[in-house]
Amino acid sequence: MAAKAPVKKNLSAIKRARQAEKRNTRNRVERSKIKSAIKVVETAVKGGDKEAAASVLLSAAKLISSARSKGILHKNNAARKISKLTRKVNAVSKA
């Protein structure tokens, strides 16, 4: 990680640094939840259980869409993640 930034001098910079730290923590938690949900979907796909894969896909897509609307993920990044997962689940359904 990068070294700590020098102490800010004016009040608005201090407040901005405080807000950035809070947002960074919150966003890190959200990204971690998304990664965990993706791993659950991929595990269900590897197991070959299409009903389970489809149900966890819905919850993962909801998490990703929520993060996209909050600005945690870029819209194209979110769309790409959902599309990739959907293709994997559909491949299990066809097999």
Secondary structure, DSSP 8 states (H G I E B T S, - for coil): ---------SHHHHHHHHHHHHHHHHHHHHHHHHHHHHHHHHHHHHHT-HHHHHHHHHHHHHHHHHHHHTTSS-HHHHHHHHHHHHHHHHHHHH-
